[in-house]
Amino acid sequence: MKTTTYLALSILTSGLLLSGCGSSSSSTETTDTSTVAATSGQLVDNYVANVDYTCADGTTGITDENGSFECETLPVEFHLGGLKLGQINQIPQDTQVFPQDLVGVARVDINNTEVLAMAQFLQSCDEDNNTQNGIQIKAEVKEAFKDHNESFNADDVDAYATDANITLISEDEAKTHLEETTTFVAHVNEHKQTSTQGSEKTEGEIPASIADTLLTPAAELTQDAKNTLAYMGNEERLAYDVYTELYNYHVEHGDGAIQQLTNIATKSEATHIATVELLVEKYIQDLSEFSNIDRNDTGFTMADADLNATQLPMGVYNIDAIQNLHDALIEKGQQSTQDALEVGCMVEVTDITDLTEDIATAQESNATDIVTAFEFLRDGSYSHYWSFDKALKDIGVEDGCCSLGDEYCHPEYPTNTQGADGSSGSCDNTDATQTQQGDGTINEDSGKNENPAGPQDGTGEQKGKNNK
């Protein structure tokens, strides 16, 4: 894992469309490590598998590939054979157990001698010497300590390495890895949904299920899979930008408030952006790992958990095809209320198509976390599509999104999916589906688009992911 990745703001994969979101600021210092009466958790530095644990009632177990453990009673002790790593009396609020927790110090106290020694030792015991995909403790290490009966001591770490026949990684390397893991978990916790149903949702808040799938070992990604993160990060931001710009434009020009645009941008796209930002932070160390970036001279950051959608420069991208697409969508959407809603249909169809392709790419890398996150984004886009479809029908466009032609007519899309804002695809929420005048009345004078086929790039071709 990595700490905040500084990317030129618009990492997109050429020519695709959108779905957007934002992220909120976070830091290791703000992580809630208060305890709860939970009886399950994860041993972390990345996720540490094959560690023995013993619960207070004598139940024993071994942490799985996600570092997961479960006890009916606490405290729980973690050990490798007879070498006791540490014990916790209560599980932290975020259910993550770090070396800092085992030693009994604050998460920020990474320079603690015992913490660093334990991190160095655990990372050195990894089966494949690749802590990026989790830490799998070698069976030989546990065998080496089966006759021991002692607690871990930083002064003896060299002796432990000799006994286990392992080569210790450097202290600096161990510190960097632990610091990155701690920071990433803190960022996920900052975005993890805490609001209850019916309460106001915080911008950039992601569902607990998505947060949980992020807190798993990283997969080995193909180049194509990495590029989907670059593309989706910008595609989601493009959706946020287009919807926000068009909403503001029509309000300023007296056309009324098109509520679908602002609701979807602020309540859903911000969450989508935050989701992809966290994926980028988890998998990408440097912008050079992407092969689908045209320019890196924009001077902006994209995968920075301290930036949310409102803090990112609107309408600025480092892939020329995306920049051109943004400009074409804005030009079309400014023509009338109907055009603005049609842009919404076009954006969501393109997004659904692209996400379906990207999900298949992620599956090839067995990246279940990316698959789950992208399926969540796609479910949101299904909901958004039906919101725009209903809004068009409400202003007298009988065929809704289908008025744009077969490419954007998708009656097969599911209507019972849940958007990031909690709305269902059935679009029963009147406030979210009415196009209103400034006085709150329905705007019937939407105007008619003379060329509903959608934005083009001057070549006469529709622009999208498969049309570069």
C-alpha positions as CSV (number, residue, x, y, z in Angstrom):
1,M,0.0,0.0,0.0
2,K,1.0,3.6,-0.2
3,T,0.4,6.9,1.3
4,T,-1.3,9.7,-0.7
5,T,-0.3,9.3,-4.3
6,Y,0.3,12.6,-6.0
7,L,-1.0,12.4,-9.5
8,A,-1.6,15.0,-12.1
9,L,-5.2,15.8,-11.4
10,S,-6.8,14.2,-14.4
11,I,-5.7,10.7,-14.9
12,L,-8.1,9.4,-17.3
13,T,-8.1,6.6,-19.8
14,S,-8.7,8.1,-23.2
15,G,-12.1,8.9,-24.4
16,L,-14.6,7.6,-21.8
17,L,-17.3,9.1,-19.8
18,L,-18.1,9.7,-16.3
19,S,-19.5,9.2,-12.9
20,G,-17.7,11.3,-10.4
21,C,-17.1,12.0,-6.7
22,G,-15.1,13.6,-4.0
23,S,-13.0,12.9,-1.0
24,S,-12.6,14.4,2.5
25,S,-9.5,15.2,4.4
26,S,-8.1,12.6,6.7
27,S,-4.9,11.9,8.6
28,T,-3.4,9.1,10.7
29,E,-3.8,11.4,13.7
30,T,-7.6,11.5,13.4
31,T,-8.1,7.8,13.3
32,D,-10.6,6.6,15.9
33,T,-8.9,3.9,17.8
34,S,-11.3,3.8,20.7
35,T,-12.4,0.3,21.6
36,V,-15.7,-1.5,21.1
37,A,-17.1,-4.8,22.2
38,A,-16.3,-6.4,18.8
39,T,-15.1,-9.9,18.8
40,S,-13.6,-10.0,15.3
41,G,-11.0,-7.9,13.5
42,Q,-7.9,-8.0,11.3
43,L,-4.3,-8.2,12.1
44,V,-2.6,-5.5,10.0
45,D,0.8,-4.5,8.6
46,N,-0.4,-5.1,5.6
47,Y,-2.8,-8.0,6.4
48,V,-1.0,-10.7,8.3
49,A,-2.0,-14.3,7.6
50,N,-1.1,-17.5,9.3
51,V,-0.6,-16.0,12.8
52,D,-1.8,-18.1,15.7
53,Y,-4.2,-16.5,18.2
54,T,-5.7,-17.6,21.5
55,C,-9.0,-16.2,22.9
56,A,-9.7,-15.7,26.6
57,D,-11.9,-18.8,26.7
58,G,-9.1,-20.9,25.3
59,T,-10.4,-21.0,21.7
60,T,-7.6,-20.9,19.2
61,G,-7.3,-20.0,15.6
62,I,-5.1,-18.8,12.7
63,T,-5.5,-15.5,10.9
64,D,-6.8,-15.9,7.4
65,E,-5.5,-14.3,4.1
66,N,-7.2,-11.0,5.2
67,G,-5.6,-11.1,8.7
68,S,-9.1,-11.9,10.1
69,F,-9.6,-13.4,13.5
70,E,-12.7,-14.0,15.7
71,C,-13.1,-14.6,19.4
72,E,-16.2,-14.9,21.6
73,T,-14.4,-13.5,24.5
74,L,-11.4,-11.2,25.0
75,P,-8.5,-10.6,25.5
76,V,-6.9,-12.2,22.5
77,E,-3.2,-13.1,22.2
78,F,-1.3,-13.3,19.0
79,H,1.7,-15.5,18.7
80,L,4.0,-17.4,16.3
81,G,4.4,-20.8,17.9
82,G,5.7,-20.0,21.4
83,L,6.7,-16.4,20.5
84,K,4.0,-14.0,21.9
85,L,3.6,-11.0,19.7
86,G,1.2,-9.2,22.0
87,Q,-2.3,-9.1,23.5
88,I,-5.3,-6.8,23.2
89,N,-8.0,-6.5,25.8
90,Q,-10.5,-4.8,23.5
91,I,-10.6,-4.5,19.7
92,P,-10.2,-0.9,18.3
93,Q,-13.2,0.9,16.9
94,D,-12.0,0.3,13.3
95,T,-11.4,-3.4,14.1
96,Q,-7.8,-3.2,12.8
97,V,-5.0,-4.4,15.0
98,F,-1.6,-2.9,14.2
99,P,1.8,-3.5,15.8
100,Q,1.2,-0.2,17.6
101,D,-2.0,-1.7,19.2
102,L,-0.1,-4.9,20.3
103,V,2.6,-2.8,21.8
104,G,0.1,-0.5,23.5
105,V,1.0,2.8,21.9
106,A,-0.9,5.3,19.7
107,R,-1.1,4.6,16.0
108,V,1.0,7.7,15.2
109,D,3.8,6.3,17.4
110,I,5.5,4.5,14.5
111,N,9.0,5.3,15.7
112,N,8.5,3.3,18.8
113,T,11.4,0.8,19.1
114,E,9.1,-2.2,19.8
115,V,6.7,-1.2,17.0
116,L,9.4,-0.9,14.4
117,A,11.1,-4.1,15.5
118,M,7.8,-6.0,15.2
119,A,7.0,-4.5,11.8
120,Q,10.5,-5.4,10.6
121,F,10.2,-8.9,11.8
122,L,6.7,-9.6,10.5
123,Q,7.4,-8.1,7.1
124,S,10.6,-10.2,6.9
125,C,8.6,-13.4,7.5
126,D,6.5,-13.0,4.4
127,E,6.2,-16.1,2.2
128,D,6.7,-14.3,-1.1
129,N,8.7,-11.3,0.1
130,N,5.9,-9.0,-1.4
131,T,4.1,-7.2,1.4
132,Q,2.0,-5.3,-1.2
133,N,-0.3,-8.4,-1.5
134,G,-0.4,-9.1,2.3
135,I,2.0,-10.8,4.7
136,Q,1.8,-14.6,4.7
137,I,3.9,-15.9,7.6
138,K,6.1,-18.8,6.5
139,A,5.2,-22.1,8.1
140,E,8.9,-22.6,8.8
141,V,8.9,-19.5,11.0
142,K,6.2,-20.9,13.2
143,E,7.9,-24.2,13.4
144,A,11.1,-22.5,14.5
145,F,9.4,-21.0,17.5
146,K,7.2,-23.9,18.5
147,D,9.3,-24.7,21.6
148,H,9.8,-21.0,22.6
149,N,7.9,-19.5,25.6
150,E,8.6,-15.8,25.5
151,S,7.2,-12.4,24.6
152,F,8.5,-10.4,21.7
153,N,11.3,-8.1,22.6
154,A,12.9,-5.6,20.2
155,D,16.4,-6.3,21.6
156,D,16.1,-9.9,20.4
157,V,14.9,-9.3,16.8
158,D,18.2,-10.3,15.3
159,A,18.2,-13.5,17.3
160,Y,14.6,-14.2,16.1
161,A,15.7,-13.8,12.5
162,T,18.5,-16.3,13.0
163,D,16.2,-18.8,14.6
164,A,13.7,-18.4,11.8
165,N,16.4,-18.5,9.1
166,I,15.1,-15.2,7.6
167,T,16.9,-12.1,6.4
168,L,15.6,-8.9,8.1
169,I,14.5,-6.1,5.8
170,S,15.9,-2.7,6.7
171,E,14.3,-0.7,9.5
172,D,13.6,2.2,7.1
173,E,11.8,-0.1,4.7
174,A,9.7,-1.6,7.5
175,K,8.8,1.9,8.8
176,T,7.8,3.1,5.3
177,H,5.5,0.2,4.8
178,L,3.9,0.4,8.2
179,E,3.4,4.1,7.8
180,E,1.8,3.7,4.4
181,T,-0.6,1.0,5.7
182,T,-1.5,3.0,8.7
183,T,-2.2,6.1,6.6
184,F,-4.3,4.2,4.1
185,V,-6.4,2.5,6.8
186,A,-6.9,6.0,8.3
187,H,-8.1,7.4,5.0
188,V,-10.6,4.5,4.5
189,N,-11.9,5.0,8.0
190,E,-12.4,8.8,7.3
191,H,-14.6,8.0,4.3
192,K,-16.4,5.0,5.8
193,Q,-20.1,5.7,6.2
194,T,-21.2,6.5,9.7
195,S,-24.6,8.1,9.0
196,T,-27.7,6.1,9.6
197,Q,-30.6,5.6,7.1
198,G,-32.6,8.8,6.9
199,S,-29.8,11.1,8.2
200,E,-27.8,13.5,6.1
201,K,-24.9,11.8,4.3
202,T,-21.5,13.4,4.5
203,E,-19.9,14.2,1.1
204,G,-17.6,11.5,0.0
205,E,-18.9,9.0,2.5
206,I,-18.5,5.4,1.2
207,P,-20.6,2.4,2.3
208,A,-19.1,0.2,5.0
209,S,-19.2,-2.8,2.6
210,I,-17.0,-0.9,0.1
211,A,-14.6,0.2,2.9
212,D,-14.3,-3.4,4.1
213,T,-13.4,-4.7,0.7
214,L,-10.7,-2.0,0.4
215,L,-9.2,-3.2,3.6
216,T,-7.9,-6.5,2.1
217,P,-4.5,-7.4,0.5
218,A,-3.8,-5.9,-2.9
219,A,-4.0,-8.0,-6.1
220,E,-1.3,-8.2,-8.7
221,L,-2.7,-5.9,-11.4
222,T,-2.0,-6.1,-15.1
223,Q,-1.2,-2.8,-16.9
224,D,-4.8,-2.7,-18.3
225,A,-6.2,-3.1,-14.8
226,K,-4.0,-0.2,-13.5
227,N,-5.2,1.9,-16.4
228,T,-8.8,1.4,-15.4
229,L,-8.0,3.2,-12.1
230,A,-6.5,6.2,-14.0
231,Y,-9.4,6.3,-16.3
232,M,-12.2,5.9,-13.8
233,G,-10.7,8.4,-11.4
234,N,-11.1,11.0,-14.1
235,E,-14.3,9.7,-15.6
236,E,-16.0,10.0,-12.2
237,R,-14.6,13.5,-11.8
238,L,-15.8,14.5,-15.3
239,A,-19.3,13.5,-14.4
240,Y,-19.2,15.6,-11.2
241,D,-17.8,18.6,-13.2
242,V,-20.3,18.4,-16.1
243,Y,-23.3,18.0,-13.8
244,T,-22.2,20.9,-11.6
245,E,-21.3,23.2,-14.4
246,L,-24.6,22.6,-16.2
247,Y,-26.7,23.0,-13.1
248,N,-25.0,26.4,-12.3
249,Y,-25.3,27.5,-15.9
250,H,-29.1,27.0,-16.2
251,V,-29.7,28.6,-12.8
252,E,-27.6,31.6,-13.7
253,H,-29.4,32.0,-17.0
254,G,-32.9,31.8,-15.5
255,D,-33.8,28.4,-16.8
256,G,-34.5,27.0,-13.4
257,A,-32.8,24.5,-11.1
258,I,-32.3,21.1,-12.7
259,Q,-32.3,19.2,-9.4
260,Q,-31.1,15.8,-10.9
261,L,-27.7,17.4,-11.8
262,T,-26.9,18.8,-8.4
263,N,-28.3,15.9,-6.4
264,I,-26.4,13.3,-8.4
265,A,-23.2,15.4,-8.4
266,T,-23.1,16.1,-4.7
267,K,-24.7,13.0,-3.2
268,S,-23.3,10.3,-5.5
269,E,-20.5,11.5,-7.7
270,A,-18.5,12.7,-4.7
271,T,-18.8,9.2,-3.2
272,H,-17.7,7.7,-6.5
273,I,-14.6,9.9,-6.7
274,A,-13.6,9.1,-3.1
275,T,-14.0,5.3,-3.9
276,V,-11.6,5.5,-6.9
277,E,-9.2,7.8,-5.1
278,L,-8.8,5.1,-2.4
279,L,-8.3,2.4,-5.0
280,V,-5.6,4.5,-6.6
281,E,-4.0,5.2,-3.2
282,K,-4.0,1.4,-2.5
283,Y,-2.5,0.3,-5.8
284,I,-0.5,3.1,-7.4
285,Q,2.8,4.5,-6.2
286,D,3.6,6.9,-9.0
287,L,2.0,8.4,-12.0
288,S,4.5,6.7,-14.2
289,E,2.7,3.4,-13.5
290,F,-0.1,4.5,-15.9
291,S,0.4,4.1,-19.6
292,N,-2.8,6.0,-20.6
293,I,-1.9,9.6,-19.6
294,D,-1.3,12.1,-22.4
295,R,0.1,14.9,-20.3
296,N,1.3,15.3,-16.7
297,D,1.9,19.0,-16.7
298,T,-1.5,20.1,-15.3
299,G,0.1,20.6,-11.9
300,F,-2.8,19.1,-10.0
301,T,-3.2,16.1,-7.7
302,M,-5.9,13.4,-8.2
303,A,-5.5,10.6,-5.6
304,D,-5.1,12.9,-2.6
305,A,-7.3,11.9,0.2
306,D,-7.1,15.5,1.6
307,L,-8.9,16.9,-1.5
308,N,-12.6,16.5,-2.2
309,A,-14.5,17.1,-5.4
310,T,-15.1,20.8,-4.7
311,Q,-11.3,21.4,-4.3
312,L,-10.3,19.9,-7.6
313,P,-10.1,22.3,-10.6
314,M,-13.2,21.9,-12.6
315,G,-13.0,21.0,-16.3
316,V,-9.2,20.5,-16.4
317,Y,-7.9,17.1,-17.5
318,N,-4.6,15.6,-18.7
319,I,-6.0,13.3,-21.4
320,D,-6.9,15.2,-24.5
321,A,-9.9,13.0,-25.4
322,I,-11.5,13.6,-22.0
323,Q,-10.9,17.3,-22.3
324,N,-12.5,17.4,-25.7
325,L,-15.4,15.3,-24.4
326,H,-16.0,17.6,-21.5
327,D,-16.1,20.6,-23.7
328,A,-18.6,18.9,-26.1
329,L,-20.9,17.8,-23.3
330,I,-20.9,21.3,-21.8
331,E,-21.7,22.8,-25.2
332,K,-24.6,20.5,-25.8
333,G,-25.9,20.7,-22.2
334,Q,-26.1,24.5,-22.3
335,Q,-28.5,24.6,-25.2
336,S,-31.6,23.8,-23.1
337,T,-33.0,21.9,-20.1
338,Q,-33.7,19.0,-22.3
339,D,-30.2,18.9,-23.6
340,A,-28.8,19.0,-20.1
341,L,-30.9,16.0,-19.1
342,E,-29.9,14.2,-22.3
343,V,-26.3,14.8,-21.4
344,G,-27.0,12.9,-18.2
345,C,-28.4,9.9,-20.1
346,M,-25.4,9.9,-22.3
347,V,-22.9,10.1,-19.5
348,E,-24.5,7.3,-17.5
349,V,-24.8,4.9,-20.5
350,T,-21.2,5.5,-21.4
351,D,-20.2,5.0,-17.8
352,I,-22.1,1.7,-17.5
353,T,-20.6,0.4,-20.6
354,D,-17.1,1.3,-19.5
355,L,-17.5,0.0,-16.0
356,T,-18.8,-3.4,-17.4
357,E,-15.6,-3.6,-19.5
358,D,-13.4,-2.5,-16.6
359,I,-15.0,-5.0,-14.2
360,A,-14.0,-7.8,-16.6
361,T,-10.4,-6.4,-16.7
362,A,-10.2,-6.4,-12.9
363,Q,-11.5,-9.9,-12.8
364,E,-8.6,-11.0,-14.9
365,S,-6.3,-9.8,-12.1
366,N,-8.5,-11.4,-9.4
367,A,-8.9,-7.9,-8.0
368,T,-12.1,-8.6,-6.0
369,D,-11.8,-5.2,-4.3
370,I,-11.8,-3.3,-7.6
371,V,-14.6,-5.5,-9.0
372,T,-16.8,-4.8,-5.9
373,A,-16.0,-1.1,-6.0
374,F,-16.7,-0.8,-9.8
375,E,-20.0,-2.8,-9.4
376,F,-21.0,-0.2,-6.8
377,L,-20.2,2.6,-9.2
378,R,-22.2,0.9,-11.9
379,D,-25.2,0.4,-9.7
380,G,-25.1,4.1,-9.0
381,S,-25.1,4.8,-12.7
382,Y,-28.1,2.6,-13.3
383,S,-30.0,4.7,-10.7
384,H,-28.8,7.9,-12.3
385,Y,-29.9,6.8,-15.8
386,W,-33.5,6.2,-14.6
387,S,-33.5,9.5,-12.8
388,F,-32.6,11.4,-16.0
389,D,-35.0,9.2,-18.0
390,K,-37.9,10.1,-15.7
391,A,-36.9,13.8,-15.6
392,L,-37.1,13.9,-19.4
393,K,-40.5,12.3,-19.4
394,D,-41.7,14.7,-16.7
395,I,-41.0,17.6,-19.1
396,G,-42.8,16.0,-22.0
397,V,-40.1,13.9,-23.7
398,E,-42.2,10.8,-24.0
399,D,-39.4,8.4,-24.7
400,G,-37.1,9.7,-22.1
401,C,-33.4,8.7,-22.7
402,C,-34.6,6.5,-25.6
403,S,-35.3,9.8,-27.5
404,L,-31.5,9.9,-28.2
405,G,-31.7,6.7,-30.2
406,D,-30.8,3.0,-29.7
407,E,-27.4,3.7,-28.3
408,Y,-28.9,5.4,-25.2
409,C,-32.1,3.3,-25.0
410,H,-31.7,0.7,-22.3
411,P,-34.9,-0.7,-20.9
412,E,-32.9,-3.7,-19.7
413,Y,-31.1,-1.7,-17.1
414,P,-32.1,-2.8,-13.6
415,T,-34.4,-0.3,-11.8
416,N,-33.9,-1.5,-8.2
417,T,-30.3,-0.6,-7.7
418,Q,-29.2,1.8,-5.0
419,G,-27.3,5.0,-5.8
420,A,-24.6,6.4,-3.5
421,D,-27.1,8.8,-2.2
422,G,-29.4,6.0,-1.1
423,S,-31.9,6.6,-3.9
424,S,-33.3,3.7,-5.9
425,G,-33.4,3.4,-9.6
426,S,-37.2,3.6,-9.5
427,C,-36.9,7.4,-9.1
428,D,-39.9,7.9,-6.8
429,N,-38.2,10.9,-5.1
430,T,-40.1,13.8,-6.6
431,D,-37.5,16.4,-5.5
432,A,-34.8,14.4,-7.2
433,T,-36.6,14.1,-10.5
434,Q,-38.3,17.4,-11.2
435,T,-36.8,20.2,-13.3
436,Q,-37.9,23.3,-11.5
437,Q,-38.1,27.0,-12.2
438,G,-36.6,29.4,-9.7
439,D,-40.0,29.5,-8.1
440,G,-40.2,25.8,-7.7
441,T,-42.6,25.2,-10.6
442,I,-42.0,22.6,-13.3
443,N,-40.2,24.0,-16.4
444,E,-42.2,22.9,-19.4
445,D,-40.4,25.0,-21.9
446,S,-37.3,22.7,-22.2
447,G,-36.4,23.4,-25.8
448,K,-35.8,20.8,-28.4
449,N,-32.4,19.4,-29.3
450,E,-32.0,19.4,-33.1
451,N,-29.1,16.9,-33.0
452,P,-29.8,14.4,-30.2
453,A,-27.1,12.0,-31.3
454,G,-24.7,13.5,-28.7
455,P,-21.4,15.3,-28.6
456,Q,-18.9,14.6,-31.3
457,D,-15.2,15.5,-31.7
458,G,-15.3,17.0,-35.1
459,T,-14.8,13.7,-36.9
460,G,-18.4,12.8,-37.0
461,E,-17.9,10.0,-34.5
462,Q,-19.3,9.5,-31.0
463,K,-16.6,9.8,-28.4
464,G,-16.2,7.1,-25.8
465,K,-13.8,4.5,-24.4
466,N,-13.9,2.3,-27.4
467,N,-13.7,5.2,-29.9
468,K,-10.3,6.9,-29.3
